[in-house]
C-alpha cells in the first residue's frame, strides 16, 4: 500500500498546536480507589469539559462506594514537587482544590497558588464527618486562613458550608446562600456556589452568590438515591469551564447541567452509593438502533465515519 504524503502546510505550527490544545487545569485531590470521587472524578469531569488535567496526588483514601474508612496524606514536599514540575512545563488556566489531607498540604498549595494568581482557583469543601474532630478543626482552620483568601470560587453543600462558616448561626431559619456568601466574602472569596439547598416539592436549589447579591439560582429535582462524588464532579467541571474562558455565571450553569446529566445516568458499581456517570455523553442513545444502522465491519471497503470533537468546550 502506498504511503500518504503530507505537505508542510498540512502540519500545524507550534502556535496553532498551542491554540487548539485543551486548557490545562491543575487538580489537587486525593486518590480514590473506588472511583467515586477524588482525582478519578476530577480527571473525567475536566476532560469532559474540554480540559487537560494536571493531576496532583495529595494522598489516598481507603474507601469503598459506601464510606471512607481512612486517609493517608502525602508529605507536603511531595505535593509541591509534583505541582511545580508540571507548572514549569505547562501553562495553567485554572486550579481546583479538593480534599488535600493535611494543614501542611493546604499551606503548600496556597504558596503555589500565590505564584499563579492569574489562574482562577476553585475550592471545594466536602463533608469531613468521617474524620477525627481534632483533624477536622486544624484542616478547616488552615483552609480558611491560607486558601480561601486566594479562592475565586468556594463551593460545597449547604449544610457543610453552613456549619463551617456560620457555626454560631442563631436565626430562626437556616442561612441563605447569600448569608453563606457574605461569610465567605469576609474571608476574601468573591463567589460562592451553595448546592443542595432544600426546596419545596422534592426539589433542591443551587445558588451562585456574591456577598452583595444572588447571581444565579436553579432548582433541580431531587434524586431518590444517594450519590458519592457529586461535589468533586461539579467543582472539577466548573474549573475546566472557567479555564476555557467562560464567565462565572455561564460556567456555573453549564457545570450544573453537566452534573445533572451525570447523576441522571448514574450507576451502582458496588454495594454502596451510586456514582455519577461522568462519561454519559460518550454512550450511545440506543445501542440496538446503533448496531442495526452501523455498517458491517466485515466489509473492508466500508469504514465508519469519523467525527470531530472540539477540544475546548463541553462534549455533552
N, C-alpha and C positions, 0 to 999 in steps of 0.2 A: 504494500500500500504506500502510495506516495505521501510524503510528509507535507503538511500545510506550511506555507511560508508567510511570515508576517513582515510588514514593512515597518520602519522605525516609527511611523505615525500611529501604528496600532498599539504601541507600548506606551502606557501612561507615564507622564513625567512624575518626578518626585513630588512636585507641588500638587499635581492632580490627584495622586495617590493619597496625599495627606487630606485634601479637601473632601474626598469621598470616603475616608475612613470613619468608622464609628467613633463617637466621642468617648474618651476614657473616663470611667467612673471608678474611684478608689473606694472599696468597701472594707471597713474594719469590723470583723464579726467573728464569732466562734464557729468552729466546725461542728456540724450536726449530723451524726451518722444515720439518723432516722430519715433524713431528707425533708423533715417537716419545716424547719426554719433555718436560721443561721446563714452561713455562706452559701449553702445549697440554694436557698430561696433567693438570695441576692443575685447569684450568678444567673439563674434562669430568668428572673424578672428584669434585670438590667439588660440582658441580651434580647429579651422580647421587646423591650422599649428602645432598641436600637443603640445600645451602649456596649463598649468593650470593658470588661470587668478587670480591674486590678485588685485581686482578692488577697487581703492581708489577714492571715490566721492569727487571732489573738488568744486562742485557747481551744479547748474541745469539751463538748458536752458528753456526759454519759447519760443517754436518754433513749426512750422509745417514743412511739406516737402518743402514748398516754400521759407520760410525765417525765420531768427532768430529775434524774437521780443524783447527779453530781456535775461539777465543772472543774476543769483543770486549766488554770490560766498560764499563758506563756510568760516568759520573762520580758520585761518592757524593752530591753535591748534587742531581743529577737524581733519584737514587733516593729521597732524603729528601723532596724536594718532591712527588713522586708520592704517596708514602705519606701524608704529613701532610695533603695536600689531601683525600684520601679519608677519613682518620680524623677530621678535623674536621667532616665531614658525616655520617658513618655510624658506628654503634656496631660495634665489632669483638668477635666472640665467640671467635676463635681465630686464631693466627698460624702459618703454615707457612713454613719457610725451607729452600729447596733450594740449588742452586749459585748463588752470587751474584757470583763472578768476581774479587774482589779483597779484600785485607785492609781497605781503606778502606770498601768496601761493608759488610763484616761489622761494622765499627765503627759505621757509621751505623745499621744495622739494630738493633744491640744498644742503642743510645741510644734509638731509637724504642720498642723492646720494653720498656725500663725504664719508659717513660711509660704503658704499658698492661699493667702486671704482672698484672692480674687475668685477662687472656686467656691460656689455655694456649698454650704455644709448642712446636710440633713441629719438631725439627731433623732433617733428612735429610742424611746424608753419602754421596754416590755415590762410585764409584771415580773417581779422578783420574789414572789411569795414562797417559792420553793427553797430559797436561800436562807442562811442563818441571819438573824436580825442584826447582829453587830456588823456583819459583812455588808448587808444592805445599806445600813446607815453611812458607813465610810465610803461606799461606792457612790451613793447618791450625793453626798457632800462634795466629793471630788468632781462629779459630773456637773453639779450646779455651779461650782466656783470656777472651774477651769474650762469646761467645754461649752456651756450654754452662752457665755458672752461672745463666743465666736460662731454660734449656730445661726444659720439663715432661717431654718425652719425646725421647730420641735414638733414631733408627732407622737401620739400614743393614745391608748384607750382612755375614755373619760374618767373612769374610776381610778386608774393608775395615776394619771396626771393630777387629779383632784387630791388624792392622798399624799402625793409627793409635794406639790407646790402650794397647796392650801390645807395643811394639816390641822389648822385651828379654825376651819370654816364653821361658823355658827349660825348661818342663815337658815330660815325655815325650809327653803328649797335647796336642792343641790346646786352647786355653782354652774353657771352657764359657760359656754365655750369662751365667751369674751372675758368672763371673770378669770378663767384659767390663762387666757392670753395676756391679760393685764399682769398677772403674777409672773408669767414668763418674760414679759416685756421689762419688768423691773430688774431682771437678770440679764437683759441685753438681747433677748430674742425678738426679732421683728414680726415673725409669722408663727402661728401655732395651728396645727391641724388636730382637732379633737375628734376621735372616732367613737362609735358605739354608744352614742347618747340615746338613752331610752326615749322612744316616742310612742304616740298612741297607735292602736290598731296594728300591732305586730310589726312595727317599723323601727328602724334605728336611724339616727341622724348623724351625719358627719359634717363638721363645720370648720371652715378655714377662717381664722380671725386674726386681727391685729389688736393691740391694746386699745385702739380707737374705734374699731368697727368690725362688723362681720362682713367678709368679702365674698363668701360662697357658702351655701348650705344646700344639702341634698339628702333626701330620705331614701333609704333602701329597705326592701322587705327583709325582715329578719329570717335568716335560715334556721330551720328547726334542727340544728346539728351543731356540734362543737368542732371548731377547726383549730389546727396548730399551724403557726407560721403566717397568719394573715398580716400581722403588723410588719414583719420583715418584707413580705411581698409588696405591700403598698409603699413603704418608705423607699425600697430599692427602685421600684418603677418610677416613683416621683423624682428620685435623684437623677435617673437617666434622662427623663424628660427635661429637667432643668439643664442638664448638660448639653442637650440638643437645642437649647435656645428658647424653650417655652417660657412664658411668664408664669408667675406663681399660681395664678388662678386657673389658667388653662392646663398647666401641668397637674394640678390637683384634680380637676375634672376628669382628665384622661386617665390618671392613675387610679382613681376610684372606680371608673368604669372597667378598667383592666382587672382590678381586684374582684369586682362583682362577677365578671365573667369567669374568673379563675375559681371563685367559690362555687358558682353555679355548676361548673364542670368538675368539682372536687371529687376525690375518691378516697377509699379507706384501704391503705396498703397493709395495715396490720390490725391489731385488736383494739387500738386506741382511737384517737380523734381522726377526723377526716383531714386531708391535706389538699390545699388548693392546687388545681391543675394549671400551673403557670404556662404550660405549653398548649393550652386549649386551641390556640389559633392554628396549630400545626395539624390538628386532627381533621380527617375527612368528615363532611357533614353527613354523608350516608355511604357507609362502606359498601353496601350491596350495590347501590347505583354506580358508585365509582368503579367497582370491579366489572360490572356489566358494560359500562361505557368505555373503559380503557382498552386500547388495542392489545392484541396478543403479543407477548414478548418473544414468542417462538419464531415470529417472522423477523429476520434480521434487517429487512428493508424498512420496518416500521419502528420509529423511535418515539418515546413520549415527549411531549412538548416541554420546552424549558420555560421558566418564568423568572421575572426579575423582582427582587425584593429590595426596596430602598434601604440603604444602610442606616440612615438616620430617620427614625420615625417608628411608631409602634407597628408591629407586624400584624396585630389582630384587626 
